[in-house]
Amino acid sequence: MAAVTLLIQNGTLITAGDTYQADLAIAGEKIVALGQNLSQQEPGGVAEILDASGLLVIPGGIDPHVHLQYPQGPNRVVSSDDWFTGTVAAACGGTTTVIDFVEAGPGETWMDAFESRLGESEYQAVIDYGFHMSFNRADERSLAEARSVIEAGMPSFKIYMAYDNIRLTDAEMLIALETLKEHGGLPIVHAENHDVIKHLVGRHRAKGHVEPRWHPHTRPAAGEAEATQRALALAEIVDSPMHLVHVSAAGGLDAIRRCRERGQPVTGEVCTQHLLLTDALCASPGFEPAKYIMAPPLRTNADTEAMWGGLENGNLDFVVTDHCPFTLAQKRGERRTPEFRRLPEGTVATPPEEPWSDGVPPFNQIPGGAPGVETRVPLLHHFGVNQGRLSLNQFVYHTSTAAAKLFGLYPRKGTIAPGSDADLVLFDPNCEVTISADALHQNCDYTPYQGMQVRGWPRSVLSRGEVIVRDGEFVGPEGRGRYLKRGFYA
Ligand SMILES: [Zn+2]
């Protein structure tokens, strides 16, 4: 056995399948042994010992749906976490792997877009990360690139059914599914009905319903349910597996359940916000609901209850954040790039075309998204485990293991076993925290979870054997994170 560099003693180890007391030995980047009284077997050879008495030792969280430093929409407003602040926030919140997206611009090849995204991440990211490729067009050149993209470690492709410019029509989606099936790629689908949204945005604007509170009215749950059913029908026609991102409507989840019962290979994810927040937050006049402008929007209490049910019975596989923060100034229409420690390359900071007269931009001009990467694991622990909805093993499964399996990272990530990367969280289940934006590391001046009280927070976090968070604060070097060349889904 290689020389042990770090020993974690007296912790309660939790995996998706087991709960047990054991010591854990790490050599370099890997877990090398689990067992009782490991220290006595390694006299003098241990560089560091962490005492995990009273703590849970869990696999590092995996958030496979984040948007760091992401230029959104026609105005290219860039999300306010860059690769450093976003991954530091993730780490402090117990997440040691994120998967972000590559979206090629017009005229740019998918592989060129990947290279330029990598150019942003590789000197800044502090945890390991991968990418999904956006299947944002179905032209000959892109189809011919699919194989190279998969071989470069991105076997999952995002397909948008909504949004001008990047969405695929049903016919294009069939072509995409056929192409991915041929090469072994996994389609991951944003299911909302584009025409419904377009129509309702027009209707509401014509009626003068332009305040942020109108946003959810333009993206109804029935539109998500319909698009989910349609996506799954297309998958059935092509005989392709499919993953649904950010399921938020009970009707969409129901479509997934029916397909699974028939044996169709379908998986689904849910965002923290669609488990914990409802559209009641979007009801007030004025600017306040702008904080919750995102797609899909916040849904009803019945929908959030359905999402918890989906996690409990396994029709939803894991919990993600869709972390895509914008500062309140950005939400208010300020086009200026947020205060990155350094400006991301290629970012054009355009001034506002017209300042909004009353300080409240129309809902369809507000960048969509909210922060969440740092709070996901503690929130799921508190509202899942403490409130009796999930076992600790289900909590680990939904925050780490299931995503590792679907996205080709298992068993390197997502579990605690000899040979796996030592990506671990020493989680204090009794630490009481009142969530507040100013105590978080996310580069955003608000959190949708402001004031929520949770019991349980990460104390120390290891990434590939290195302690990068101690007592809640990031202590690692910048740029230590590595790009993960992912394999096929399991
Ligand atoms: Zn997203």
Residues whose N, C-alpha, C, O or C-beta is under 5 A from the ligand:
A	BS01	ZN	D322
